[in-house]
Amino acid sequence: MCRCAHCGSDKLLARDKEERVRIDAVETIARLRREVLEVVRCKDCGQTTTAEPPSLPCPRAKFTCGFLAWLVTMKFALLVPLNRIHRLLKSQGIFLPKSTLVRLIELASDLASSVDGAHWTEIKARNVLRTDATGLKVLIEGAPEAWDAILDVFNADETTVYQLALTKHGDELAAVLRRFQGVVMCDAESRLNELCRQEGVKRANCNAHPRRAFRDAEATQPVLAKKAGRFLTQMYDVERRSVAEGLVGTALLHRRQAETRPIVDAFKAWLHRHEDLLPSDALGKVVRYYLRHFDDLTRFVDDPDIPIDNNSSERAFQDHARLRFNSLFAGSAEGGRRWAILLGVVTTARRHGLDIQSYLTWMFDRRGTRKREYGLTAAQLTPAAYKEMLHEQRRRAAA
């Protein structure tokens, strides 16, 4: 302001400042960057040397690590399919064929594959592994239509990995986790039977599925179904209070034994009294289901590391479902595997609370043309490692 808003005078005295915050947007999110590399000549030997370019995803690449990170973030974090990204770039004066974007996704998955491998190693070393599965269509040469493949998710705490399977055969899933020892938290799905038969592997089933089934049964058996639902609600109430109080380990086990065990015992007696309902009755079906899998559904009571349900795995499919809807299919089977790698790395970064694009830029930079210079292992390039590096930088800055 250079004049008085009332009389128009330009003789103004500074009195105060008023600060306001508004949301704004920049015009472009991708740009062409021109680099000038100095070429010098040695006075001693007469040879010329060109300055080293910044780190790139691969030799002679025309795309920076930052652009590659942006592309992966757009597709697997913001769920924008490649045809829309192509249209967005074109509107900003950047003309890239869709085939080039596909090749860049391939390059990104190749660079991220070692990080995904480190996540698999971490997952298999855990005592409790949560898993679920959903569909993903892929194109197979010679097939008359898109193939219905299976995308499995495996997660433990903040780490998440995905695995593409072309069939529902349990032996393929068991082979992936053949060295796993511990508890598999899942739904009562038959394709997991072979995995759970392996020595050292136990199954714990998810209570969210029967809980929803009891709620649905209220349409035909309102009184009895609500009674069954109250048992499960009481179990969940114990879990919510335990989480709010930060109970883990022995403290959580004592809470479950003291409060959840009596509920479970009373629920089992109630289920036995109503297992003779008609086979066609919706409530009878879920009652018999719960009794058939009772030990697996209540295994969490005796193990504080086992959650009451598998909702974290179901939530891990939310972004995948939206991206699947937007993209229709993943391309080839190899495209589906690359989808699994990048979605797992992005999901893990999100669960660690990271800026996904910043993390990917950092990781691609250290996996690209300067890989030998950095000399970092895959375990040192994970989102957890990046998060620890940021914390260390903040500690040093504070000191």
C-alpha positions in Angstrom: 0.0 0.0 0.0 1.5 3.3 -1.0 -1.4 5.8 -0.4 -4.0 6.4 2.3 -7.3 4.6 1.5 -9.3 7.5 2.9 -7.7 10.8 1.7 -5.2 9.6 -0.9 -2.1 11.0 0.9 1.2 9.2 0.4 2.6 10.4 3.8 2.2 7.1 5.6 3.7 5.8 8.9 4.2 2.1 9.5 1.9 1.0 12.4 1.3 -2.7 12.2 1.2 -5.7 10.0 -1.7 -8.0 9.2 -0.8 -11.5 8.2 -3.1 -13.8 6.3 -2.7 -17.3 4.9 -4.4 -18.3 1.6 -4.2 -21.4 -0.6 -2.6 -20.8 -3.9 -1.5 -23.0 -6.8 1.4 -22.8 -9.2 0.9 -23.0 -12.9 3.0 -26.1 -13.7 4.2 -29.1 -11.8 6.7 -30.4 -14.4 9.3 -28.4 -16.3 12.1 -28.5 -18.8 15.4 -27.8 -17.2 18.4 -26.7 -19.2 21.8 -27.8 -18.0 25.1 -26.4 -19.1 28.1 -28.6 -18.4 31.5 -27.0 -18.5 34.1 -28.7 -20.8 37.7 -28.1 -19.8 41.1 -29.0 -21.4 44.1 -30.1 -19.3 47.3 -28.1 -19.9 49.5 -31.1 -19.0 48.0 -33.9 -21.1 45.8 -32.0 -23.5 42.8 -34.2 -22.8 39.3 -32.7 -22.4 37.0 -33.4 -19.4 33.3 -32.7 -19.2 31.8 -31.7 -15.8 29.8 -34.6 -14.2 26.0 -34.2 -14.6 23.6 -34.4 -11.7 22.5 -37.9 -10.6 20.1 -39.5 -13.1 17.9 -42.6 -13.0 20.0 -44.2 -15.7 22.9 -43.2 -18.0 22.1 -40.5 -20.6 18.6 -40.2 -19.3 16.5 -37.2 -20.4 14.6 -37.3 -17.1 15.7 -36.4 -13.7 15.2 -38.5 -10.5 12.8 -35.8 -9.4 10.6 -36.2 -12.5 10.6 -40.0 -12.1 9.6 -39.6 -8.5 6.8 -37.2 -9.5 5.5 -39.6 -12.1 5.4 -42.5 -9.6 3.7 -40.2 -7.0 1.1 -39.1 -9.5 0.2 -42.7 -10.4 0.6 -44.7 -7.2 -0.1 -42.0 -4.5 -2.5 -39.6 -6.3 -4.0 -42.5 -8.3 -3.8 -40.7 -11.7 -3.5 -43.2 -14.7 -0.9 -42.7 -17.3 -3.2 -41.5 -20.0 -4.3 -38.6 -17.8 -0.7 -37.8 -16.8 0.1 -37.7 -20.6 -2.7 -35.2 -21.1 -1.6 -33.1 -18.1 2.0 -32.9 -19.4 0.8 -32.1 -22.9 -1.2 -29.1 -21.5 2.1 -27.8 -20.0 4.0 -28.1 -23.3 5.8 -31.3 -22.4 5.1 -33.9 -25.2 5.9 -37.4 -24.0 4.4 -40.5 -25.7 2.4 -42.8 -23.5 4.9 -45.6 -24.3 7.6 -43.4 -22.8 5.7 -43.0 -19.6 5.3 -46.8 -19.5 9.0 -47.3 -19.9 9.6 -44.8 -17.1 7.4 -46.8 -14.8 9.4 -49.9 -15.7 12.6 -48.0 -14.9 11.2 -46.8 -11.6 10.1 -50.3 -10.6 13.6 -51.7 -11.5 15.2 -49.0 -9.2 12.7 -49.7 -6.4 12.9 -53.5 -6.6 15.8 -53.8 -4.2 13.9 -51.7 -1.6 10.9 -53.9 -2.1 13.2 -56.9 -1.5 14.3 -55.4 1.7 10.7 -55.0 2.8 10.1 -58.7 2.0 13.0 -59.6 4.2 11.6 -57.5 7.0 8.1 -58.9 6.6 9.2 -62.5 6.7 11.2 -61.9 9.9 8.1 -60.7 11.8 6.1 -62.9 14.2 2.7 -61.8 12.9 1.9 -61.2 9.2 -1.3 -59.7 8.1 -2.5 -60.6 4.6 -5.5 -60.2 2.3 -6.2 -60.5 -1.4 -8.2 -58.7 -4.2 -8.4 -58.8 -8.0 -6.3 -57.1 -10.6 -6.9 -57.5 -14.3 -3.9 -58.0 -16.6 -3.6 -58.5 -20.3 -2.1 -61.8 -21.5 -1.1 -62.3 -25.1 -3.5 -64.7 -26.8 -6.2 -64.5 -24.1 -9.6 -63.4 -25.4 -10.1 -61.0 -22.6 -8.4 -59.5 -19.6 -7.1 -62.1 -17.1 -8.4 -61.9 -13.5 -5.1 -62.0 -11.5 -4.8 -61.9 -7.7 -3.0 -59.1 -5.8 -2.0 -60.2 -2.3 -1.0 -57.7 0.4 1.3 -58.5 3.3 1.9 -56.0 6.0 3.4 -55.7 9.5 3.3 -52.4 11.3 4.4 -49.7 8.8 5.9 -52.1 6.2 3.7 -53.2 3.2 4.4 -55.4 0.2 2.2 -56.7 -2.6 2.5 -59.8 -4.7 0.8 -60.6 -8.0 -0.4 -64.1 -8.6 -1.9 -65.3 -11.9 -3.9 -68.1 -10.3 -5.7 -68.8 -7.0 -3.5 -71.9 -6.3 -2.3 -72.0 -2.7 1.0 -73.5 -3.6 2.1 -70.3 -5.2 1.3 -68.3 -2.1 3.0 -70.9 0.1 6.2 -70.7 -2.0 6.4 -67.0 -1.5 6.4 -67.4 2.3 8.1 -70.8 2.6 10.5 -69.5 5.2 8.0 -67.6 7.3 7.6 -68.7 10.9 4.8 -67.2 12.9 1.1 -66.3 12.8 -0.7 -65.4 9.6 -3.6 -63.0 10.2 -6.2 -63.5 7.4 -9.7 -64.4 6.4 -10.7 -68.0 6.4 -9.7 -68.4 2.7 -9.0 -71.9 1.4 -6.0 -70.8 -0.7 -4.1 -70.0 2.5 -4.6 -73.6 3.8 -1.3 -74.8 2.3 0.6 -71.9 3.8 -0.9 -72.5 7.2 0.0 -76.2 7.1 3.7 -75.4 7.0 5.6 -76.2 10.1 5.9 -73.2 12.4 2.9 -71.3 10.9 -0.4 -70.7 12.7 -3.5 -69.0 11.4 -5.4 -66.2 13.1 -8.7 -65.2 11.5 -10.2 -61.7 11.2 -13.2 -60.8 13.4 -14.3 -58.0 11.2 -15.8 -60.4 8.6 -18.2 -62.3 11.0 -19.0 -59.0 12.8 -20.3 -57.6 9.5 -22.1 -60.9 8.8 -23.9 -60.7 12.2 -24.9 -57.1 11.4 -26.3 -58.2 8.1 -28.3 -61.0 9.8 -30.2 -58.5 11.8 -32.5 -58.1 8.7 -34.0 -61.6 9.4 -33.1 -62.3 13.0 -32.9 -58.9 14.7 -33.0 -60.0 18.3 -30.5 -62.9 18.1 -28.2 -61.2 15.7 -28.0 -58.1 17.8 -27.2 -60.3 20.8 -24.3 -61.9 19.0 -23.1 -58.5 17.8 -23.0 -57.3 21.4 -20.4 -60.0 22.3 -18.2 -58.8 19.5 -18.8 -55.1 20.4 -17.6 -55.8 24.0 -14.4 -57.5 22.6 -13.7 -54.4 20.4 -14.4 -52.1 23.3 -11.6 -53.8 25.3 -9.3 -53.4 22.3 -10.1 -49.7 21.9 -9.5 -48.9 25.6 -6.2 -50.9 25.4 -5.0 -48.9 22.4 -6.1 -45.6 24.1 -4.0 -46.5 27.1 -1.0 -47.6 25.0 -1.1 -51.2 26.3 1.3 -53.7 24.5 3.0 -56.9 25.3 2.4 -58.4 28.8 0.1 -55.5 29.9 -2.2 -56.1 26.8 -2.1 -59.9 27.4 -3.2 -59.4 31.0 -6.0 -57.1 29.9 -7.3 -59.6 27.3 -7.1 -62.5 29.7 -9.0 -60.6 32.5 -11.6 -58.9 30.3 -11.8 -60.5 26.9 -11.5 -64.1 27.9 -14.8 -64.2 29.9 -16.6 -62.5 26.9 -15.2 -65.2 24.5 -16.2 -68.0 26.8 -19.8 -66.7 27.2 -20.0 -66.1 23.4 -18.9 -69.7 22.7 -21.7 -71.0 24.9 -24.2 -68.7 23.2 -23.1 -69.9 19.8 -23.5 -73.6 20.7 -27.1 -72.9 21.8 -28.0 -71.5 18.4 -26.0 -73.6 16.0 -29.1 -75.6 15.0 -30.7 -72.8 13.1 -31.8 -73.6 9.6 -29.0 -74.0 7.0 -30.7 -71.2 4.9 -30.8 -68.8 7.8 -28.2 -66.0 7.5 -27.6 -66.0 11.2 -27.2 -69.8 11.3 -24.5 -69.6 8.6 -22.4 -67.1 10.5 -22.9 -68.9 13.8 -21.6 -72.1 12.3 -18.8 -70.2 10.6 -17.7 -68.7 13.9 -17.8 -72.1 15.7 -15.9 -73.8 12.8 -13.1 -71.2 13.0 -13.4 -70.4 16.7 -9.8 -71.1 17.7 -8.4 -69.0 14.9 -10.9 -66.2 15.5 -10.0 -66.0 19.2 -6.3 -66.7 19.0 -5.6 -63.0 19.6 -6.8 -63.4 23.3 -3.6 -65.4 24.1 -1.1 -63.5 22.0 -0.7 -59.7 22.4 1.0 -59.4 19.0 -2.1 -60.6 17.2 -4.7 -57.9 16.4 -8.4 -58.6 16.7 -9.0 -58.1 13.0 -7.3 -57.6 9.7 -8.7 -54.2 8.8 -5.2 -52.8 8.2 -4.8 -55.1 5.2 -8.2 -54.2 3.9 -7.3 -50.5 4.2 -4.1 -51.2 2.2 -6.3 -52.0 -0.8 -8.3 -48.7 -0.8 -5.8 -46.9 -3.0 -5.3 -50.0 -5.2 -9.1 -50.2 -5.7 -9.3 -46.6 -6.8 -6.3 -46.9 -9.1 -7.7 -50.1 -10.5 -10.9 -48.4 -11.3 -9.1 -45.5 -13.0 -6.7 -47.6 -15.0 -9.0 -50.6 -15.9 -6.1 -53.0 -16.0 -2.3 -53.2 -15.3 -1.2 -54.1 -18.8 0.9 -57.3 -19.0 1.6 -59.7 -16.1 5.0 -58.0 -15.8 3.2 -54.7 -15.6 1.1 -56.1 -12.7 4.3 -57.1 -10.9 5.8 -53.7 -11.4 2.5 -52.3 -10.1 2.9 -54.4 -6.9 6.5 -53.2 -6.3 5.8 -49.5 -6.6 2.5 -49.6 -4.8 4.2 -51.4 -1.9 7.0 -48.8 -1.7 4.6 -45.9 -1.9 2.2 -47.4 0.7 5.1 -48.0 3.1 6.4 -44.5 2.7 2.9 -43.2 3.4 2.6 -45.3 6.5 5.8 -43.8 7.8 4.3 -40.3 7.4 6.7 -39.3 4.7 6.5 -36.8 1.8 6.3 -39.6 -0.8 7.8 -37.6 -3.7 10.7 -36.3 -1.6 11.5 -39.9 -0.4 11.3 -41.3 -4.0 13.6 -38.6 -5.3 16.1 -39.3 -2.5 15.9 -43.1 -3.2 16.1 -42.8 -7.0 19.1 -40.4 -6.7 21.0 -43.1 -4.7 19.9 -45.9 -6.9 20.7 -44.1 -10.2 23.9 -43.2 -11.9 25.7 -42.4 -8.6 24.8 -45.8 -7.0 28.5 -46.7 -6.6 29.4 -43.3 -5.2 26.8 -43.6 -2.5 27.4 -47.3 -1.8 24.2 -47.8 0.1 22.5 -51.2 0.6 18.8 -51.7 0.0 18.1 -51.7 3.7 19.7 -48.2 3.9 17.3 -46.9 1.1 14.0 -47.9 2.7 11.4 -45.4 3.9 12.3 -46.3 7.4 16.0 -45.5 6.7 15.0 -42.1 5.1 12.8 -41.3 8.1 15.6 -42.0 10.5 18.0 -39.8 8.4 15.5 -36.9 8.6 15.3 -37.4 12.4 19.1 -37.4 12.6 19.3 -34.2 10.6 16.7 -32.5 12.9 18.6 -33.6 16.0 21.9 -32.2 14.6 20.1 -28.9 13.7 18.6 -28.7 17.2 22.0 -29.3 18.8 
